[in-house]
């Protein structure tokens, strides 16, 4: 059966002498793996299309639940303008997160749109990397069915609010085994990201100290859901420290 999908390449693995197995985050089928036959040959018409961070229109052939890429037209290649290693490291972290199989995941195009918006923001320096990363992590958690609870009138009356990394519950006292303190402004940013449309998810004002708090919460929150620290995140953090 012949299929046409749009999607972004989030993972590639060399296969046999000249092929690649490509993981694609698609607009209609969620994540799929497809063989790109001969894609490692210099003369292959698929070589450019199966690079990470590449958004394409793919012509697929499906048989018995397995996919092969017949043709691919590149729509956008992200992060190719300046080859900034920090940007590439952050985008690689996003791809590793997106490639995970999560129990509550849906097959709509929400995660694809989040990836495209985040890559565009990185590529065009629309906001700080820290803000883009936080919004991506929190939106991913929401798409997986783990939107933070963010409810407690008593906690909201305080200047700094304890927030659980397990479920986003609030407390006037830090009673959580795994929790962080957020300022009111940082908590407001969390609430904004959770509820904002993807096109507007980065359109909030925040000071540097509050952005640092937001970053600690969003990173800790998603790591609690995936239960390990991705290697790409460690690499990105090592570059930030340089």
C-alpha atoms as an extended CHARMM CRD file, in Angstrom:
* protein
*
       242  EXT
         1         1  UNK       CA              0.0000000000        0.0000000000        0.0000000000  PROA      1               0.0000000000
         2         2  UNK       CA              1.2850000000        3.4690000000       -0.9040000000  PROA      2               0.0000000000
         3         3  UNK       CA              1.0350000000        6.2600000000        1.6730000000  PROA      3               0.0000000000
         4         4  UNK       CA              1.9420000000        9.9320000000        1.8440000000  PROA      4               0.0000000000
         5         5  UNK       CA              2.8030000000       11.6270000000        5.1350000000  PROA      5               0.0000000000
         6         6  UNK       CA              4.5830000000       14.7200000000        6.3180000000  PROA      6               0.0000000000
         7         7  UNK       CA              7.0080000000       14.3330000000        9.1600000000  PROA      7               0.0000000000
         8         8  UNK       CA             10.2970000000       15.2160000000       10.7840000000  PROA      8               0.0000000000
         9         9  UNK       CA             13.2430000000       12.8560000000       11.1410000000  PROA      9               0.0000000000
        10        10  UNK       CA             14.0150000000       12.3200000000       14.8320000000  PROA      10              0.0000000000
        11        11  UNK       CA             16.3280000000        9.2950000000       14.7200000000  PROA      11              0.0000000000
        12        12  UNK       CA             18.4380000000        7.3560000000       12.2090000000  PROA      12              0.0000000000
        13        13  UNK       CA             20.2840000000        4.0560000000       12.5140000000  PROA      13              0.0000000000
        14        14  UNK       CA             22.6520000000        2.5890000000        9.9130000000  PROA      14              0.0000000000
        15        15  UNK       CA             21.3840000000       -0.7040000000        8.5120000000  PROA      15              0.0000000000
        16        16  UNK       CA             23.3030000000       -3.2090000000        6.4240000000  PROA      16              0.0000000000
        17        17  UNK       CA             25.8720000000       -1.7700000000        4.0020000000  PROA      17              0.0000000000
        18        18  UNK       CA             24.0430000000        1.2590000000        2.6330000000  PROA      18              0.0000000000
        19        19  UNK       CA             20.5760000000        1.5570000000        4.2030000000  PROA      19              0.0000000000
        20        20  UNK       CA             19.1750000000        3.5170000000        7.1270000000  PROA      20              0.0000000000
        21        21  UNK       CA             16.2970000000        2.8540000000        9.4890000000  PROA      21              0.0000000000
        22        22  UNK       CA             14.6330000000        6.2100000000       10.0340000000  PROA      22              0.0000000000
        23        23  UNK       CA             12.2510000000        7.1670000000       12.8470000000  PROA      23              0.0000000000
        24        24  UNK       CA              9.7870000000        9.7800000000       11.6180000000  PROA      24              0.0000000000
        25        25  UNK       CA              7.3620000000       11.8050000000       13.7030000000  PROA      25              0.0000000000
        26        26  UNK       CA              4.4340000000       12.1490000000       11.2920000000  PROA      26              0.0000000000
        27        27  UNK       CA              1.3320000000       14.2990000000       10.9810000000  PROA      27              0.0000000000
        28        28  UNK       CA             -1.1870000000       11.4260000000       10.7890000000  PROA      28              0.0000000000
        29        29  UNK       CA              0.4420000000        8.2200000000       12.0620000000  PROA      29              0.0000000000
        30        30  UNK       CA              2.3830000000        9.2450000000       15.1480000000  PROA      30              0.0000000000
        31        31  UNK       CA              5.9100000000        7.8000000000       15.1730000000  PROA      31              0.0000000000
        32        32  UNK       CA              6.9010000000        5.2430000000       12.5760000000  PROA      32              0.0000000000
        33        33  UNK       CA             10.1300000000        3.5300000000       11.5490000000  PROA      33              0.0000000000
        34        34  UNK       CA             10.8740000000        3.2020000000        7.8530000000  PROA      34              0.0000000000
        35        35  UNK       CA             13.7240000000        1.7770000000        5.8100000000  PROA      35              0.0000000000
        36        36  UNK       CA             15.5440000000        4.1930000000        3.5320000000  PROA      36              0.0000000000
        37        37  UNK       CA             17.1530000000        1.8440000000        1.0620000000  PROA      37              0.0000000000
        38        38  UNK       CA             20.5520000000        2.9750000000       -0.2200000000  PROA      38              0.0000000000
        39        39  UNK       CA             20.3320000000        6.2690000000        1.7010000000  PROA      39              0.0000000000
        40        40  UNK       CA             23.9900000000        6.0930000000        2.7680000000  PROA      40              0.0000000000
        41        41  UNK       CA             25.1980000000        6.1200000000       -0.8290000000  PROA      41              0.0000000000
        42        42  UNK       CA             26.3870000000        9.5410000000       -2.0110000000  PROA      42              0.0000000000
        43        43  UNK       CA             24.2640000000        9.2140000000       -5.1340000000  PROA      43              0.0000000000
        44        44  UNK       CA             21.0430000000        8.4340000000       -3.2410000000  PROA      44              0.0000000000
        45        45  UNK       CA             18.1180000000       10.8060000000       -3.7660000000  PROA      45              0.0000000000
        46        46  UNK       CA             17.0910000000       10.1220000000       -0.1380000000  PROA      46              0.0000000000
        47        47  UNK       CA             20.3280000000       11.1990000000        1.5620000000  PROA      47              0.0000000000
        48        48  UNK       CA             19.3110000000       14.8050000000        2.3110000000  PROA      48              0.0000000000
        49        49  UNK       CA             15.8100000000       13.8380000000        3.4010000000  PROA      49              0.0000000000
        50        50  UNK       CA             16.8310000000       11.3460000000        6.0750000000  PROA      50              0.0000000000
        51        51  UNK       CA             19.0970000000       13.6770000000        8.0550000000  PROA      51              0.0000000000
        52        52  UNK       CA             18.0210000000       14.5190000000       11.6300000000  PROA      52              0.0000000000
        53        53  UNK       CA             15.9280000000       17.6950000000       12.0590000000  PROA      53              0.0000000000
        54        54  UNK       CA             14.6340000000       17.4540000000        8.4680000000  PROA      54              0.0000000000
        55        55  UNK       CA             10.9380000000       18.0370000000        7.7610000000  PROA      55              0.0000000000
        56        56  UNK       CA              9.7700000000       16.2620000000        4.6160000000  PROA      56              0.0000000000
        57        57  UNK       CA              6.8890000000       14.9830000000        2.5860000000  PROA      57              0.0000000000
        58        58  UNK       CA              7.4110000000       11.2180000000        2.4130000000  PROA      58              0.0000000000
        59        59  UNK       CA              6.0830000000        8.7000000000       -0.0930000000  PROA      59              0.0000000000
        60        60  UNK       CA              5.9610000000        5.3740000000        1.7490000000  PROA      60              0.0000000000
        61        61  UNK       CA              5.2810000000        1.8050000000        0.7700000000  PROA      61              0.0000000000
        62        62  UNK       CA              3.7080000000       -0.3040000000        3.5210000000  PROA      62              0.0000000000
        63        63  UNK       CA              3.5350000000       -4.0810000000        3.6790000000  PROA      63              0.0000000000
        64        64  UNK       CA              2.6880000000       -6.1760000000        6.7460000000  PROA      64              0.0000000000
        65        65  UNK       CA              3.1410000000       -3.2010000000        9.0620000000  PROA      65              0.0000000000
        66        66  UNK       CA              6.6160000000       -2.3600000000        7.7500000000  PROA      66              0.0000000000
        67        67  UNK       CA              7.4520000000        0.8340000000        5.8680000000  PROA      67              0.0000000000
        68        68  UNK       CA              9.9060000000        1.7260000000        3.1340000000  PROA      68              0.0000000000
        69        69  UNK       CA             10.6210000000        5.2600000000        1.9310000000  PROA      69              0.0000000000
        70        70  UNK       CA             10.1690000000        5.4220000000       -1.8330000000  PROA      70              0.0000000000
        71        71  UNK       CA             10.5180000000        9.1860000000       -2.2620000000  PROA      71              0.0000000000
        72        72  UNK       CA             10.9790000000       12.2280000000       -0.0450000000  PROA      72              0.0000000000
        73        73  UNK       CA             10.7780000000       15.9540000000       -0.7160000000  PROA      73              0.0000000000
        74        74  UNK       CA             12.5330000000       18.2110000000        1.7960000000  PROA      74              0.0000000000
        75        75  UNK       CA             10.3040000000       20.9820000000        3.1450000000  PROA      75              0.0000000000
        76        76  UNK       CA             12.6930000000       22.4250000000        5.7570000000  PROA      76              0.0000000000
        77        77  UNK       CA             16.0900000000       21.4750000000        7.1260000000  PROA      77              0.0000000000
        78        78  UNK       CA             16.4400000000       22.9900000000       10.5780000000  PROA      78              0.0000000000
        79        79  UNK       CA             19.6980000000       24.0030000000       12.3090000000  PROA      79              0.0000000000
        80        80  UNK       CA             21.7230000000       23.9990000000        9.0870000000  PROA      80              0.0000000000
        81        81  UNK       CA             22.3880000000       27.7430000000        8.8760000000  PROA      81              0.0000000000
        82        82  UNK       CA             25.1420000000       28.1820000000       11.4590000000  PROA      82              0.0000000000
        83        83  UNK       CA             25.7230000000       24.5920000000       12.7100000000  PROA      83              0.0000000000
        84        84  UNK       CA             25.7000000000       25.8550000000       16.3170000000  PROA      84              0.0000000000
        85        85  UNK       CA             26.6830000000       22.8750000000       18.4900000000  PROA      85              0.0000000000
        86        86  UNK       CA             24.5650000000       24.0570000000       21.4590000000  PROA      86              0.0000000000
        87        87  UNK       CA             21.4670000000       24.3890000000       19.2790000000  PROA      87              0.0000000000
        88        88  UNK       CA             22.0950000000       20.9740000000       17.7490000000  PROA      88              0.0000000000
        89        89  UNK       CA             22.5330000000       19.4590000000       21.2300000000  PROA      89              0.0000000000
        90        90  UNK       CA             19.2060000000       20.9060000000       22.4060000000  PROA      90              0.0000000000
        91        91  UNK       CA             17.4180000000       19.7450000000       19.2570000000  PROA      91              0.0000000000
        92        92  UNK       CA             18.9280000000       16.2720000000       19.7300000000  PROA      92              0.0000000000
        93        93  UNK       CA             17.5150000000       16.1970000000       23.2630000000  PROA      93              0.0000000000
        94        94  UNK       CA             14.0700000000       17.0840000000       21.8910000000  PROA      94              0.0000000000
        95        95  UNK       CA             14.3860000000       14.2700000000       19.3490000000  PROA      95              0.0000000000
        96        96  UNK       CA             15.3630000000       11.7470000000       22.0280000000  PROA      96              0.0000000000
        97        97  UNK       CA             12.3210000000       12.7500000000       24.0850000000  PROA      97              0.0000000000
        98        98  UNK       CA             10.0330000000       12.5620000000       21.0350000000  PROA      98              0.0000000000
        99        99  UNK       CA             11.3580000000        9.1200000000       20.0760000000  PROA      99              0.0000000000
       100       100  UNK       CA             10.2480000000        7.5950000000       23.3900000000  PROA      100             0.0000000000
       101       101  UNK       CA              7.2530000000        5.2790000000       23.4760000000  PROA      101             0.0000000000
       102       102  UNK       CA              4.9290000000        6.6790000000       26.1250000000  PROA      102             0.0000000000
       103       103  UNK       CA              1.9000000000        4.8030000000       27.4170000000  PROA      103             0.0000000000
       104       104  UNK       CA             -0.5450000000        7.7190000000       27.1140000000  PROA      104             0.0000000000
       105       105  UNK       CA              0.6640000000        8.9700000000       23.7460000000  PROA      105             0.0000000000
       106       106  UNK       CA             -1.8190000000        9.8410000000       20.9940000000  PROA      106             0.0000000000
       107       107  UNK       CA             -1.3550000000        9.7330000000       17.2320000000  PROA      107             0.0000000000
       108       108  UNK       CA             -2.5080000000       13.2930000000       16.4940000000  PROA      108             0.0000000000
       109       109  UNK       CA             -0.0820000000       15.9060000000       15.1860000000  PROA      109             0.0000000000
       110       110  UNK       CA              0.3870000000       17.8140000000       18.4690000000  PROA      110             0.0000000000
       111       111  UNK       CA              3.8950000000       16.5260000000       19.1590000000  PROA      111             0.0000000000
       112       112  UNK       CA              4.9500000000       17.1460000000       15.5520000000  PROA      112             0.0000000000
       113       113  UNK       CA              3.7090000000       20.7330000000       15.7240000000  PROA      113             0.0000000000
       114       114  UNK       CA              5.5300000000       21.1850000000       19.0360000000  PROA      114             0.0000000000
       115       115  UNK       CA              8.7600000000       19.9200000000       17.4490000000  PROA      115             0.0000000000
       116       116  UNK       CA              8.3890000000       22.1970000000       14.4160000000  PROA      116             0.0000000000
       117       117  UNK       CA              7.6030000000       25.2670000000       16.5220000000  PROA      117             0.0000000000
       118       118  UNK       CA             10.4880000000       24.5490000000       18.9040000000  PROA      118             0.0000000000
       119       119  UNK       CA             12.9970000000       23.9480000000       16.0980000000  PROA      119             0.0000000000
       120       120  UNK       CA             11.8760000000       27.1460000000       14.3660000000  PROA      120             0.0000000000
       121       121  UNK       CA             12.3300000000       29.1010000000       17.6050000000  PROA      121             0.0000000000
       122       122  UNK       CA             15.8280000000       27.6450000000       18.1110000000  PROA      122             0.0000000000
       123       123  UNK       CA             16.8120000000       28.1920000000       14.4880000000  PROA      123             0.0000000000
       124       124  UNK       CA             15.7300000000       31.8360000000       14.4870000000  PROA      124             0.0000000000
       125       125  UNK       CA             16.8050000000       32.8090000000       18.0280000000  PROA      125             0.0000000000
       126       126  UNK       CA             13.2470000000       33.8500000000       18.9100000000  PROA      126             0.0000000000
       127       127  UNK       CA             13.7380000000       33.2870000000       22.6580000000  PROA      127             0.0000000000
       128       128  UNK       CA             16.3400000000       32.0150000000       25.0850000000  PROA      128             0.0000000000
       129       129  UNK       CA             17.2540000000       28.3600000000       24.7530000000  PROA      129             0.0000000000
       130       130  UNK       CA             16.2230000000       27.9080000000       28.3800000000  PROA      130             0.0000000000
       131       131  UNK       CA             12.6910000000       29.1530000000       27.6870000000  PROA      131             0.0000000000
       132       132  UNK       CA             12.2850000000       27.0040000000       24.5540000000  PROA      132             0.0000000000
       133       133  UNK       CA             13.5210000000       23.9370000000       26.4350000000  PROA      133             0.0000000000
       134       134  UNK       CA             11.1570000000       24.5280000000       29.3730000000  PROA      134             0.0000000000
       135       135  UNK       CA              8.1190000000       24.9710000000       27.1430000000  PROA      135             0.0000000000
       136       136  UNK       CA              8.9760000000       21.8440000000       25.1480000000  PROA      136             0.0000000000
       137       137  UNK       CA              9.4040000000       19.7140000000       28.2640000000  PROA      137             0.0000000000
       138       138  UNK       CA              6.1990000000       20.8930000000       29.8800000000  PROA      138             0.0000000000
       139       139  UNK       CA              4.0870000000       20.5920000000       26.7180000000  PROA      139             0.0000000000
       140       140  UNK       CA              5.4080000000       17.0540000000       26.1560000000  PROA      140             0.0000000000
       141       141  UNK       CA              4.3790000000       16.0940000000       29.6700000000  PROA      141             0.0000000000
       142       142  UNK       CA              0.8970000000       17.4970000000       29.0130000000  PROA      142             0.0000000000
       143       143  UNK       CA              0.5610000000       15.6040000000       25.7170000000  PROA      143             0.0000000000
       144       144  UNK       CA              1.4340000000       12.3850000000       27.5600000000  PROA      144             0.0000000000
       145       145  UNK       CA             -1.4030000000       13.0260000000       30.0150000000  PROA      145             0.0000000000
       146       146  UNK       CA              0.6630000000       14.4690000000       32.8750000000  PROA      146             0.0000000000
       147       147  UNK       CA             -0.5010000000       18.0840000000       33.0690000000  PROA      147             0.0000000000
       148       148  UNK       CA              0.4580000000       19.5220000000       36.4860000000  PROA      148             0.0000000000
       149       149  UNK       CA             -2.3880000000       20.0260000000       38.9750000000  PROA      149             0.0000000000
       150       150  UNK       CA             -1.4120000000       23.5700000000       40.0670000000  PROA      150             0.0000000000
       151       151  UNK       CA             -4.1870000000       23.9480000000       42.6590000000  PROA      151             0.0000000000
       152       152  UNK       CA             -3.9890000000       25.2650000000       46.2380000000  PROA      152             0.0000000000
       153       153  UNK       CA             -5.3620000000       28.6220000000       47.3610000000  PROA      153             0.0000000000
       154       154  UNK       CA             -3.2140000000       28.5480000000       50.5180000000  PROA      154             0.0000000000
       155       155  UNK       CA             -0.0230000000       27.9240000000       48.5190000000  PROA      155             0.0000000000
       156       156  UNK       CA             -0.8460000000       30.6070000000       45.9580000000  PROA      156             0.0000000000
       157       157  UNK       CA             -1.0360000000       33.2010000000       48.7250000000  PROA      157             0.0000000000
       158       158  UNK       CA              2.7040000000       32.7830000000       49.3780000000  PROA      158             0.0000000000
       159       159  UNK       CA              5.6210000000       34.4030000000       47.5920000000  PROA      159             0.0000000000
       160       160  UNK       CA              7.4610000000       31.1290000000       46.9360000000  PROA      160             0.0000000000
       161       161  UNK       CA              5.3520000000       28.0400000000       46.3120000000  PROA      161             0.0000000000
       162       162  UNK       CA              6.3990000000       24.3910000000       46.6610000000  PROA      162             0.0000000000
       163       163  UNK       CA              5.4950000000       22.3480000000       43.5700000000  PROA      163             0.0000000000
       164       164  UNK       CA              5.6530000000       18.5580000000       43.3130000000  PROA      164             0.0000000000
       165       165  UNK       CA              7.7220000000       17.1040000000       40.4770000000  PROA      165             0.0000000000
       166       166  UNK       CA              5.4660000000       14.0450000000       40.5300000000  PROA      166             0.0000000000
       167       167  UNK       CA              2.0980000000       15.6090000000       39.7110000000  PROA      167             0.0000000000
       168       168  UNK       CA              2.5110000000       19.3770000000       39.8680000000  PROA      168             0.0000000000
       169       169  UNK       CA              0.5390000000       19.6980000000       43.1090000000  PROA      169             0.0000000000
       170       170  UNK       CA              1.1240000000       22.8180000000       45.1800000000  PROA      170             0.0000000000
       171       171  UNK       CA              1.8020000000       23.1560000000       48.8860000000  PROA      171             0.0000000000
       172       172  UNK       CA              2.3510000000       26.1420000000       51.2180000000  PROA      172             0.0000000000
       173       173  UNK       CA              5.1320000000       24.0990000000       52.8100000000  PROA      173             0.0000000000
       174       174  UNK       CA              7.7180000000       21.9770000000       50.9920000000  PROA      174             0.0000000000
       175       175  UNK       CA              6.2910000000       18.6060000000       52.0530000000  PROA      175             0.0000000000
       176       176  UNK       CA              7.2050000000       16.7970000000       48.8490000000  PROA      176             0.0000000000
       177       177  UNK       CA              9.9570000000       14.1990000000       48.5860000000  PROA      177             0.0000000000
       178       178  UNK       CA             10.5220000000       15.4710000000       45.0550000000  PROA      178             0.0000000000
       179       179  UNK       CA              9.6230000000       19.1240000000       44.7080000000  PROA      179             0.0000000000
       180       180  UNK       CA             10.9550000000       22.5690000000       43.8830000000  PROA      180             0.0000000000
       181       181  UNK       CA             10.1470000000       26.1040000000       44.9300000000  PROA      181             0.0000000000
       182       182  UNK       CA              8.6610000000       28.4490000000       42.3460000000  PROA      182             0.0000000000
       183       183  UNK       CA              8.0810000000       32.1770000000       42.5770000000  PROA      183             0.0000000000
       184       184  UNK       CA              4.6370000000       33.4760000000       41.6780000000  PROA      184             0.0000000000
       185       185  UNK       CA              5.9660000000       34.6580000000       38.3300000000  PROA      185             0.0000000000
       186       186  UNK       CA              7.5520000000       31.2860000000       37.5630000000  PROA      186             0.0000000000
       187       187  UNK       CA              4.3330000000       29.5080000000       38.5290000000  PROA      187             0.0000000000
       188       188  UNK       CA              2.3910000000       31.8970000000       36.3080000000  PROA      188             0.0000000000
       189       189  UNK       CA              4.6840000000       30.9130000000       33.4160000000  PROA      189             0.0000000000
       190       190  UNK       CA              4.0400000000       27.2080000000       34.1190000000  PROA      190             0.0000000000
       191       191  UNK       CA              0.3000000000       27.8360000000       34.0490000000  PROA      191             0.0000000000
       192       192  UNK       CA              0.6260000000       29.8520000000       30.8380000000  PROA      192             0.0000000000
       193       193  UNK       CA              2.5890000000       27.1390000000       29.0050000000  PROA      193             0.0000000000
       194       194  UNK       CA              0.1650000000       24.4260000000       30.0930000000  PROA      194             0.0000000000
       195       195  UNK       CA             -2.8360000000       26.3000000000       28.7030000000  PROA      195             0.0000000000
       196       196  UNK       CA             -1.3670000000       28.2040000000       25.7410000000  PROA      196             0.0000000000
       197       197  UNK       CA             -1.8550000000       27.3440000000       22.1010000000  PROA      197             0.0000000000
       198       198  UNK       CA              1.3120000000       25.9250000000       20.5660000000  PROA      198             0.0000000000
       199       199  UNK       CA              1.8180000000       29.0240000000       18.4200000000  PROA      199             0.0000000000
       200       200  UNK       CA              1.7940000000       31.2490000000       21.5070000000  PROA      200             0.0000000000
       201       201  UNK       CA              3.4100000000       28.9670000000       24.0970000000  PROA      201             0.0000000000
       202       202  UNK       CA              6.5940000000       31.1030000000       24.2680000000  PROA      202             0.0000000000
       203       203  UNK       CA              4.8420000000       34.4850000000       24.4020000000  PROA      203             0.0000000000
       204       204  UNK       CA              5.2030000000       35.3000000000       28.0760000000  PROA      204             0.0000000000
       205       205  UNK       CA              7.3760000000       37.7150000000       30.0240000000  PROA      205             0.0000000000
       206       206  UNK       CA              9.7030000000       36.4480000000       32.7070000000  PROA      206             0.0000000000
       207       207  UNK       CA             12.8070000000       37.6480000000       34.5400000000  PROA      207             0.0000000000
       208       208  UNK       CA             16.0590000000       35.6680000000       34.5730000000  PROA      208             0.0000000000
       209       209  UNK       CA             15.7440000000       34.3750000000       38.1570000000  PROA      209             0.0000000000
       210       210  UNK       CA             12.1680000000       33.2640000000       37.5290000000  PROA      210             0.0000000000
       211       211  UNK       CA             13.2050000000       31.6530000000       34.2490000000  PROA      211             0.0000000000
       212       212  UNK       CA             15.8490000000       29.6430000000       36.1220000000  PROA      212             0.0000000000
       213       213  UNK       CA             13.1480000000       28.3980000000       38.5200000000  PROA      213             0.0000000000
       214       214  UNK       CA             10.8680000000       27.5460000000       35.5990000000  PROA      214             0.0000000000
       215       215  UNK       CA             13.6860000000       25.5910000000       33.9560000000  PROA      215             0.0000000000
       216       216  UNK       CA             14.4150000000       23.5320000000       37.0770000000  PROA      216             0.0000000000
       217       217  UNK       CA             10.7570000000       22.6160000000       37.4400000000  PROA      217             0.0000000000
       218       218  UNK       CA             10.0820000000       21.7220000000       33.7800000000  PROA      218             0.0000000000
       219       219  UNK       CA             13.2350000000       19.6040000000       33.4880000000  PROA      219             0.0000000000
       220       220  UNK       CA             12.6140000000       17.8460000000       36.7900000000  PROA      220             0.0000000000
       221       221  UNK       CA              8.9660000000       17.2770000000       35.8920000000  PROA      221             0.0000000000
       222       222  UNK       CA              9.6370000000       15.5170000000       32.5910000000  PROA      222             0.0000000000
       223       223  UNK       CA             12.5410000000       13.4900000000       34.0150000000  PROA      223             0.0000000000
       224       224  UNK       CA             10.1550000000       12.2270000000       36.6870000000  PROA      224             0.0000000000
       225       225  UNK       CA              7.8870000000       10.9230000000       33.8860000000  PROA      225             0.0000000000
       226       226  UNK       CA             10.5560000000        9.2140000000       31.7890000000  PROA      226             0.0000000000
       227       227  UNK       CA             12.4580000000        7.9790000000       34.8720000000  PROA      227             0.0000000000
       228       228  UNK       CA             15.9720000000        8.4890000000       33.5360000000  PROA      228             0.0000000000
       229       229  UNK       CA             18.2410000000       11.2530000000       32.2760000000  PROA      229             0.0000000000
       230       230  UNK       CA             18.7740000000       11.2040000000       28.4860000000  PROA      230             0.0000000000
       231       231  UNK       CA             22.3900000000       11.2840000000       27.3270000000  PROA      231             0.0000000000
       232       232  UNK       CA             21.5630000000       14.1640000000       25.0020000000  PROA      232             0.0000000000
       233       233  UNK       CA             20.4240000000       16.2480000000       27.9720000000  PROA      233             0.0000000000
       234       234  UNK       CA             23.7070000000       15.6050000000       29.7610000000  PROA      234             0.0000000000
       235       235  UNK       CA             25.6270000000       16.6700000000       26.6570000000  PROA      235             0.0000000000
       236       236  UNK       CA             23.5660000000       19.8240000000       26.2700000000  PROA      236             0.0000000000
       237       237  UNK       CA             24.1380000000       20.7280000000       29.9250000000  PROA      237             0.0000000000
       238       238  UNK       CA             27.8840000000       20.1820000000       29.5640000000  PROA      238             0.0000000000
       239       239  UNK       CA             27.9580000000       22.6850000000       26.7020000000  PROA      239             0.0000000000
       240       240  UNK       CA             25.9870000000       25.2400000000       28.7350000000  PROA      240             0.0000000000
       241       241  UNK       CA             28.6780000000       25.0970000000       31.4150000000  PROA      241             0.0000000000
       242       242  UNK       CA             31.5110000000       25.9340000000       29.0250000000  PROA      242             0.0000000000
